[in-house]
Amino acid sequence: MHKSTMIRVDYDVKQRLDSMKNYQRESYGDVITRMLDACGGEGLTDEDIMDIEKSLDDLKHGRYRTIEEVMKEEGMSVD
């Protein structure tokens, strides 16, 4: 038999979990397990966090190219 516990979530989180159910009577435990499985069950590494922080800094300081700029550089038409 599986042990279970109760968790408290905000109402908007419950609504989001409800919208993720594959069927009406699917348990929240099954929904959460499916979500964890989809993300690989691994958290972010220190390297991941550093990459994200660098990317956010690049965006903040305008160091990026738009998709239109990249498409133009590659000779693709921008519609």
KOLZAKE-921668 format. One record per residue: residue number from 1; residue in three letters; chain; y, x, z of N, C-alpha, C, O in turn. Coordinates in nm, 4 decimals. Layout:
BEGIN
<resi->NUM, resn->ala, chain->A, npy->Y, npx->X, npz->Z, capy->Y, capx->X, capz->Z, cpy->Y, cpx->X, cpz->Z, opy->Y, opx->X, opz->Z>
...
***
This chain:
BEGIN
<resi->1, resn->met, chain->A, npy->-0.1179, npx->0.0835, npz->0.0000, capy->0.0000, capx->0.0000, capz->0.0000, cpy->0.1245, cpx->0.0882, cpz->0.0000, opy->0.1301, opx->0.1881, opz->0.0717>
<resi->2, resn->his, chain->A, npy->0.2233, npx->0.0516, npz->-0.0796, capy->0.3475, capx->0.1268, capz->-0.0885, cpy->0.4392, cpx->0.0928, cpz->0.0281, opy->0.4500, opx->-0.0228, opz->0.0689>
<resi->3, resn->lys, chain->A, npy->0.5040, npx->0.1938, npz->0.0800, capy->0.6072, capx->0.1697, capz->0.1806, cpy->0.7335, cpx->0.1293, cpz->0.1068, opy->0.7559, opx->0.1713, opz->-0.0068>
<resi->4, resn->ser, chain->A, npy->0.8144, npx->0.0494, npz->0.1700, capy->0.9406, capx->0.0089, capz->0.1081, cpy->1.0525, cpx->0.0208, cpz->0.2101, opy->1.0297, opx->0.0297, opz->0.3307>
<resi->5, resn->thr, chain->A, npy->1.1729, npx->0.0207, npz->0.1580, capy->1.2905, capx->0.0275, capz->0.2429, cpy->1.3989, cpx->-0.0593, cpz->0.1806, opy->1.3901, opx->-0.0972, opz->0.0638>
<resi->6, resn->met, chain->A, npy->1.4983, npx->-0.0894, npz->0.2574, capy->1.6101, capx->-0.1682, capz->0.2066, cpy->1.7278, cpx->-0.0755, cpz->0.1819, opy->1.7515, opx->0.0191, opz->0.2570>
<resi->7, resn->ile, chain->A, npy->1.8011, npx->-0.1048, npz->0.0750, capy->1.9248, capx->-0.0313, capz->0.0485, cpy->2.0361, cpx->-0.1326, cpz->0.0292, opy->2.0114, opx->-0.2467, opz->-0.0099>
<resi->8, resn->arg, chain->A, npy->2.1573, npx->-0.0909, npz->0.0566, capy->2.2724, capx->-0.1788, capz->0.0397, cpy->2.3487, cpx->-0.1325, cpz->-0.0835, opy->2.3824, opx->-0.0147, opz->-0.0952>
<resi->9, resn->val, chain->A, npy->2.3760, npx->-0.2243, npz->-0.1750, capy->2.4551, capx->-0.1930, capz->-0.2944, cpy->2.5670, cpx->-0.2949, cpz->-0.3073, opy->2.5542, opx->-0.4087, opz->-0.2621>
<resi->10, resn->asp, chain->A, npy->2.6765, npx->-0.2534, npz->-0.3690, capy->2.7861, capx->-0.3455, capz->-0.3949, cpy->2.7404, cpx->-0.4533, cpz->-0.4923, opy->2.6471, opx->-0.4330, opz->-0.5700>
<resi->11, resn->tyr, chain->A, npy->2.8068, npx->-0.5674, npz->-0.4872, capy->2.7696, capx->-0.6805, capz->-0.5703, cpy->2.7726, cpx->-0.6447, cpz->-0.7188, opy->2.6850, opx->-0.6864, opz->-0.7945>
<resi->12, resn->asp, chain->A, npy->2.8748, npx->-0.5664, npz->-0.7615, capy->2.8821, capx->-0.5308, capz->-0.9036, cpy->2.7648, cpx->-0.4422, cpz->-0.9449, opy->2.7202, opx->-0.4489, opz->-1.0594>
<resi->13, resn->val, chain->A, npy->2.7141, npx->-0.3593, npz->-0.8536, capy->2.5964, capx->-0.2774, capz->-0.8840, cpy->2.4745, cpx->-0.3671, cpz->-0.8997, opy->2.3929, opx->-0.3464, opz->-0.9896>
<resi->14, resn->lys, chain->A, npy->2.4620, npx->-0.4666, npz->-0.8125, capy->2.3505, capx->-0.5611, capz->-0.8230, cpy->2.3548, cpx->-0.6340, cpz->-0.9568, opy->2.2514, opx->-0.6535, opz->-1.0206>
<resi->15, resn->gln, chain->A, npy->2.4746, npx->-0.6741, npz->-0.9993, capy->2.4870, capx->-0.7418, capz->-1.1282, cpy->2.4444, cpx->-0.6508, cpz->-1.2428, opy->2.3794, opx->-0.6953, opz->-1.3373>
<resi->16, resn->arg, chain->A, npy->2.4813, npx->-0.5224, npz->-1.2340, capy->2.4407, capx->-0.4275, capz->-1.3374, cpy->2.2897, cpx->-0.4099, cpz->-1.3380, opy->2.2284, opx->-0.4033, opz->-1.4445>
<resi->17, resn->leu, chain->A, npy->2.2296, npx->-0.4023, npz->-1.2206, capy->2.0841, capx->-0.3924, capz->-1.2128, cpy->2.0188, cpx->-0.5177, cpz->-1.2709, opy->1.9192, opx->-0.5088, opz->-1.3427>
<resi->18, resn->asp, chain->A, npy->2.0752, npx->-0.6345, npz->-1.2396, capy->2.0231, capx->-0.7596, capz->-1.2955, cpy->2.0242, cpx->-0.7563, cpz->-1.4475, opy->1.9292, opx->-0.8015, opz->-1.5115>
<resi->19, resn->ser, chain->A, npy->2.1311, npx->-0.7029, npz->-1.5056, capy->2.1429, capx->-0.7012, capz->-1.6521, cpy->2.0456, cpx->-0.6026, cpz->-1.7164, opy->2.0216, opx->-0.6089, opz->-1.8370>
<resi->20, resn->met, chain->A, npy->1.9895, npx->-0.5114, npz->-1.6367, capy->1.8969, capx->-0.4117, capz->-1.6892, cpy->1.7510, cpx->-0.4543, cpz->-1.6780, opy->1.6620, opx->-0.3844, opz->-1.7263>
<resi->21, resn->lys, chain->A, npy->1.7263, npx->-0.5671, npz->-1.6154, capy->1.5888, capx->-0.6132, capz->-1.6001, cpy->1.5290, cpx->-0.6485, cpz->-1.7355, opy->1.5948, opx->-0.7093, opz->-1.8199>
<resi->22, resn->asn, chain->A, npy->1.4023, npx->-0.6093, npz->-1.7553, capy->1.3316, capx->-0.6448, capz->-1.8782, cpy->1.2849, cpx->-0.7896, cpz->-1.8760, opy->1.2671, opx->-0.8514, opz->-1.9809>
<resi->23, resn->tyr, chain->A, npy->1.2657, npx->-0.8423, npz->-1.7584, capy->1.2293, capx->-0.9821, capz->-1.7413, cpy->1.2832, cpx->-1.0278, cpz->-1.6069, opy->1.3080, opx->-0.9457, opz->-1.5185>
<resi->24, resn->gln, chain->A, npy->1.3011, npx->-1.1559, npz->-1.5913, capy->1.3727, capx->-1.2118, capz->-1.4762, cpy->1.3147, cpx->-1.1688, cpz->-1.3419, opy->1.3903, opx->-1.1395, opz->-1.2493>
<resi->25, resn->arg, chain->A, npy->1.1841, npx->-1.1645, npz->-1.3295, capy->1.1228, capx->-1.1365, capz->-1.1994, cpy->1.0904, cpx->-0.9876, cpz->-1.1793, opy->1.0218, opx->-0.9521, opz->-1.0835>
<resi->26, resn->glu, chain->A, npy->1.1394, npx->-0.9005, npz->-1.2688, capy->1.1178, capx->-0.7568, capz->-1.2509, cpy->1.1880, cpx->-0.7128, cpz->-1.1222, opy->1.3008, opx->-0.7543, opz->-1.0957>
<resi->27, resn->ser, chain->A, npy->1.1224, npx->-0.6300, npz->-1.0435, capy->1.1810, capx->-0.5871, capz->-0.9166, cpy->1.2912, cpx->-0.4838, cpz->-0.9410, opy->1.2926, opx->-0.4143, opz->-1.0426>
<resi->28, resn->tyr, chain->A, npy->1.3825, npx->-0.4761, npz->-0.8456, capy->1.4877, capx->-0.3752, capz->-0.8539, cpy->1.4262, cpx->-0.2356, cpz->-0.8466, opy->1.4755, opx->-0.1418, opz->-0.9092>
<resi->29, resn->gly, chain->A, npy->1.3181, npx->-0.2228, npz->-0.7695, capy->1.2489, capx->-0.0944, capz->-0.7622, cpy->1.2003, cpx->-0.0487, cpz->-0.8983, opy->1.2116, opx->0.0689, opz->-0.9329>
<resi->30, resn->asp, chain->A, npy->1.1452, npx->-0.1436, npz->-0.9768, capy->1.0989, capx->-0.1100, capz->-1.1121, cpy->1.2155, cpx->-0.0725, cpz->-1.2028, opy->1.2042, opx->0.0197, opz->-1.2836>
<resi->31, resn->val, chain->A, npy->1.3278, npx->-0.1436, npz->-1.1899, capy->1.4462, capx->-0.1130, capz->-1.2710, cpy->1.4967, cpx->0.0271, cpz->-1.2385, opy->1.5255, opx->0.1057, opz->-1.3287>
<resi->32, resn->ile, chain->A, npy->1.5072, npx->0.0580, npz->-1.1100, capy->1.5567, capx->0.1888, capz->-1.0681, cpy->1.4597, cpx->0.2984, cpz->-1.1101, opy->1.5030, opx->0.4046, opz->-1.1550>
<resi->33, resn->thr, chain->A, npy->1.3297, npx->0.2750, npz->-1.0964, capy->1.2303, capx->0.3737, capz->-1.1394, cpy->1.2427, cpx->0.4014, cpz->-1.2883, opy->1.2360, opx->0.5167, opz->-1.3308>
<resi->34, resn->arg, chain->A, npy->1.2609, npx->0.2960, npz->-1.3682, capy->1.2760, capx->0.3124, capz->-1.5129, cpy->1.4004, cpx->0.3951, cpz->-1.5445, opy->1.3980, opx->0.4807, opz->-1.6328>
<resi->35, resn->met, chain->A, npy->1.5089, npx->0.3688, npz->-1.4718, capy->1.6327, capx->0.4447, capz->-1.4927, cpy->1.6127, cpx->0.5917, cpz->-1.4570, opy->1.6570, opx->0.6799, opz->-1.5307>
<resi->36, resn->leu, chain->A, npy->1.5472, npx->0.6186, npz->-1.3458, capy->1.5232, capx->0.7571, capz->-1.3036, cpy->1.4328, cpx->0.8294, cpz->-1.4021, opy->1.4549, opx->0.9466, opz->-1.4326>
<resi->37, resn->asp, chain->A, npy->1.3308, npx->0.7599, npz->-1.4520, capy->1.2418, capx->0.8196, capz->-1.5509, cpy->1.3168, cpx->0.8531, cpz->-1.6795, opy->1.2910, opx->0.9558, opz->-1.7423>
<resi->38, resn->ala, chain->A, npy->1.4095, npx->0.7661, npz->-1.7179, capy->1.4855, capx->0.7870, capz->-1.8418, cpy->1.5755, cpx->0.9097, cpz->-1.8329, opy->1.6013, opx->0.9749, opz->-1.9340>
<resi->39, resn->cys, chain->A, npy->1.6231, npx->0.9413, npz->-1.7138, capy->1.7117, capx->1.0578, capz->-1.7007, cpy->1.6332, cpx->1.1834, cpz->-1.6677, opy->1.6930, opx->1.2874, opz->-1.6398>
<resi->40, resn->gly, chain->A, npy->1.5027, npx->1.1766, npz->-1.6701, capy->1.4204, capx->1.2942, capz->-1.6480, cpy->1.4000, cpx->1.3272, cpz->-1.5021, opy->1.3274, opx->1.4212, opz->-1.4698>
<resi->41, resn->gly, chain->A, npy->1.4620, npx->1.2527, npz->-1.4139, capy->1.4440, capx->1.2760, capz->-1.2727, cpy->1.5064, cpx->1.4047, cpz->-1.2225, opy->1.4875, opx->1.4428, opz->-1.1070>
<resi->42, resn->glu, chain->A, npy->1.5809, npx->1.4718, npz->-1.3095, capy->1.6432, capx->1.5974, capz->-1.2701, cpy->1.7925, cpx->1.5782, cpz->-1.2534, opy->1.8557, opx->1.5052, opz->-1.3298>
<resi->43, resn->gly, chain->A, npy->1.8478, npx->1.6431, npz->-1.1547, capy->1.9918, capx->1.6398, capz->-1.1357, cpy->2.0591, cpx->1.7436, cpz->-1.2242, opy->1.9934, opx->1.8135, opz->-1.3013>
<resi->44, resn->leu, chain->A, npy->2.1876, npx->1.7522, npz->-1.2122, capy->2.2633, capx->1.8514, capz->-1.2877, cpy->2.2470, cpx->1.9884, cpz->-1.2237, opy->2.2489, opx->2.0018, opz->-1.1013>
<resi->45, resn->thr, chain->A, npy->2.2310, npx->2.0904, npz->-1.3084, capy->2.2255, capx->2.2272, capz->-1.2579, cpy->2.3680, cpx->2.2768, cpz->-1.2364, opy->2.4637, opx->2.2147, opz->-1.2826>
<resi->46, resn->asp, chain->A, npy->2.3817, npx->2.3886, npz->-1.1663, capy->2.5139, capx->2.4487, capz->-1.1486, cpy->2.5758, cpx->2.4815, cpz->-1.2840, opy->2.6963, opx->2.4659, opz->-1.3032>
<resi->47, resn->glu, chain->A, npy->2.4927, npx->2.5273, npz->-1.3780, capy->2.5417, capx->2.5589, capz->-1.5123, cpy->2.5925, cpx->2.4327, cpz->-1.5823, opy->2.6965, opx->2.4362, opz->-1.6481>
<resi->48, resn->asp, chain->A, npy->2.5200, npx->2.3215, npz->-1.5686, capy->2.5647, capx->2.1944, capz->-1.6268, cpy->2.7020, cpx->2.1559, cpz->-1.5725, opy->2.7913, opx->2.1179, opz->-1.6482>
<resi->49, resn->ile, chain->A, npy->2.7178, npx->2.1662, npz->-1.4416, capy->2.8440, capx->2.1285, capz->-1.3781, cpy->2.9575, cpx->2.2179, cpz->-1.4265, opy->3.0675, opx->2.1697, opz->-1.4533>
<resi->50, resn->met, chain->A, npy->2.9309, npx->2.3487, npz->-1.4378, capy->3.0336, capx->2.4407, capz->-1.4878, cpy->3.0713, cpx->2.4077, cpz->-1.6323, opy->3.1889, opx->2.4121, opz->-1.6682>
<resi->51, resn->asp, chain->A, npy->2.9715, npx->2.3747, npz->-1.7155, capy->2.9988, capx->2.3375, capz->-1.8552, cpy->3.0836, cpx->2.2108, cpz->-1.8623, opy->3.1764, opx->2.2025, opz->-1.9427>
<resi->52, resn->ile, chain->A, npy->3.0525, npx->2.1134, npz->-1.7793, capy->3.1296, capx->1.9881, capz->-1.7775, cpy->3.2725, cpx->2.0151, cpz->-1.7330, opy->3.3672, opx->1.9641, opz->-1.7928>
<resi->53, resn->glu, chain->A, npy->3.2883, npx->2.0952, npz->-1.6278, capy->3.4227, capx->2.1267, capz->-1.5790, cpy->3.5040, cpx->2.2004, cpz->-1.6853, opy->3.6231, opx->2.1736, opz->-1.7013>
<resi->54, resn->lys, chain->A, npy->3.4406, npx->2.2939, npz->-1.7588, capy->3.5092, capx->2.3661, capz->-1.8653, cpy->3.5498, cpx->2.2696, cpz->-1.9771, opy->3.6607, opx->2.2779, opz->-2.0298>
<resi->55, resn->ser, chain->A, npy->3.4605, npx->2.1796, npz->-2.0121, capy->3.4910, capx->2.0823, capz->-2.1178, cpy->3.6064, cpx->1.9915, cpz->-2.0770, opy->3.6942, opx->1.9628, opz->-2.1583>
<resi->56, resn->leu, chain->A, npy->3.6072, npx->1.9464, npz->-1.9527, capy->3.7171, capx->1.8626, capz->-1.9048, cpy->3.8491, cpx->1.9384, cpz->-1.9072, opy->3.9532, opx->1.8822, opz->-1.9411>
<resi->57, resn->asp, chain->A, npy->3.8442, npx->2.0675, npz->-1.8708, capy->3.9645, capx->2.1501, capz->-1.8755, cpy->4.0120, cpx->2.1666, cpz->-2.0202, opy->4.1319, opx->2.1606, opz->-2.0475>
<resi->58, resn->asp, chain->A, npy->3.9167, npx->2.1877, npz->-2.1134, capy->3.9527, capx->2.1986, capz->-2.2551, cpy->4.0223, cpx->2.0714, cpz->-2.3030, opy->4.1248, opx->2.0780, opz->-2.3708>
<resi->59, resn->leu, chain->A, npy->3.9666, npx->1.9566, npz->-2.2678, capy->4.0278, capx->1.8289, capz->-2.3074, cpy->4.1673, cpx->1.8144, cpz->-2.2486, opy->4.2613, opx->1.7748, opz->-2.3175>
<resi->60, resn->lys, chain->A, npy->4.1797, npx->1.8471, npz->-2.1205, capy->4.3075, capx->1.8335, capz->-2.0507, cpy->4.4160, cpx->1.9191, cpz->-2.1158, opy->4.5329, opx->1.8807, opz->-2.1184>
<resi->61, resn->his, chain->A, npy->4.3767, npx->2.0351, npz->-2.1681, capy->4.4732, capx->2.1274, capz->-2.2269, cpy->4.4773, cpx->2.1206, cpz->-2.3799, opy->4.5334, opx->2.2090, opz->-2.4447>
<resi->62, resn->gly, chain->A, npy->4.4178, npx->2.0159, npz->-2.4372, capy->4.4275, capx->1.9939, capz->-2.5814, cpy->4.3433, cpx->2.0881, cpz->-2.6655, opy->4.3685, opx->2.1018, opz->-2.7852>
<resi->63, resn->arg, chain->A, npy->4.2447, npx->2.1530, npz->-2.6069, capy->4.1588, capx->2.2442, capz->-2.6814, cpy->4.0367, cpx->2.1680, cpz->-2.7338, opy->3.9261, opx->2.1798, opz->-2.6809>
<resi->64, resn->tyr, chain->A, npy->4.0601, npx->2.0904, npz->-2.8379, capy->3.9531, capx->2.0146, capz->-2.9024, cpy->3.9959, cpx->1.9807, cpz->-3.0440, opy->4.1131, opx->1.9930, opz->-3.0795>
<resi->65, resn->arg, chain->A, npy->3.8986, npx->1.9377, npz->-3.1250, capy->3.9262, capx->1.8912, capz->-3.2612, cpy->3.8735, cpx->1.7497, cpz->-3.2732, opy->3.7680, opx->1.7167, opz->-3.2190>
<resi->66, resn->thr, chain->A, npy->3.9471, npx->1.6669, npz->-3.3441, capy->3.9029, capx->1.5293, capz->-3.3639, cpy->3.7929, cpx->1.5269, cpz->-3.4693, opy->3.7768, opx->1.6226, opz->-3.5450>
<resi->67, resn->ile, chain->A, npy->3.7184, npx->1.4190, npz->-3.4742, capy->3.6145, capx->1.4044, capz->-3.5755, cpy->3.6744, cpx->1.4085, cpz->-3.7149, opy->3.6128, opx->1.4591, opz->-3.8087>
<resi->68, resn->glu, chain->A, npy->3.7959, npx->1.3543, npz->-3.7279, capy->3.8630, capx->1.3565, capz->-3.8577, cpy->3.8930, cpx->1.4993, cpz->-3.9010, opy->3.8764, opx->1.5330, opz->-4.0182>
<resi->69, resn->glu, chain->A, npy->3.9373, npx->1.5844, npz->-3.8071, capy->3.9651, capx->1.7244, capz->-3.8380, cpy->3.8384, cpx->1.7981, cpz->-3.8806, opy->3.8405, opx->1.8749, opz->-3.9768>
<resi->70, resn->val, chain->A, npy->3.7300, npx->1.7755, npz->-3.8106, capy->3.6039, capx->1.8411, capz->-3.8437, cpy->3.5550, cpx->1.7949, cpz->-3.9803, opy->3.5110, opx->1.8761, opz->-4.0617>
<resi->71, resn->met, chain->A, npy->3.5626, npx->1.6650, npz->-4.0052, capy->3.5183, capx->1.6126, capz->-4.1349, cpy->3.6004, cpx->1.6725, cpz->-4.2484, opy->3.5448, opx->1.7077, opz->-4.3524>
<resi->72, resn->lys, chain->A, npy->3.7313, npx->1.6846, npz->-4.2305, capy->3.8190, capx->1.7428, capz->-4.3318, cpy->3.7802, cpx->1.8887, cpz->-4.3561, opy->3.7707, opx->1.9320, opz->-4.4709>
<resi->73, resn->glu, chain->A, npy->3.7579, npx->1.9640, npz->-4.2490, capy->3.7178, capx->2.1041, capz->-4.2606, cpy->3.5851, cpx->2.1198, cpz->-4.3355, opy->3.5646, opx->2.2187, opz->-4.4059>
<resi->74, resn->glu, chain->A, npy->3.4964, npx->2.0234, npz->-4.3205, capy->3.3651, capx->2.0286, capz->-4.3846, cpy->3.3670, cpx->1.9661, cpz->-4.5233, opy->3.2634, opx->1.9576, opz->-4.5892>
<resi->75, resn->gly, chain->A, npy->3.4845, npx->1.9224, npz->-4.5677, capy->3.4968, capx->1.8646, capz->-4.7005, cpy->3.4419, cpx->1.7246, cpz->-4.7135, opy->3.4070, opx->1.6802, opz->-4.8228>
<resi->76, resn->met, chain->A, npy->3.4344, npx->1.6555, npz->-4.6017, capy->3.3826, capx->1.5190, capz->-4.6019, cpy->3.4992, cpx->1.4221, cpz->-4.6062, opy->3.6078, opx->1.4512, opz->-4.5561>
<resi->77, resn->ser, chain->A, npy->3.4753, npx->1.3065, npz->-4.6668, capy->3.5833, capx->1.2081, capz->-4.6760, cpy->3.5975, cpx->1.1336, cpz->-4.5447, opy->3.4995, opx->1.0984, opz->-4.4791>
<resi->78, resn->val, chain->A, npy->3.7221, npx->1.1111, npz->-4.5089, capy->3.7535, capx->1.0381, capz->-4.3858, cpy->3.8004, cpx->0.9005, cpz->-4.4280, opy->3.9035, opx->0.8871, opz->-4.4940>
<resi->79, resn->asp, chain->A, npy->3.7246, npx->0.7974, npz->-4.3901, capy->3.7590, capx->0.6599, capz->-4.4286, cpy->3.8410, cpx->0.5925, cpz->-4.3241, opy->3.8786, opx->0.4765, opz->-4.3404>
***
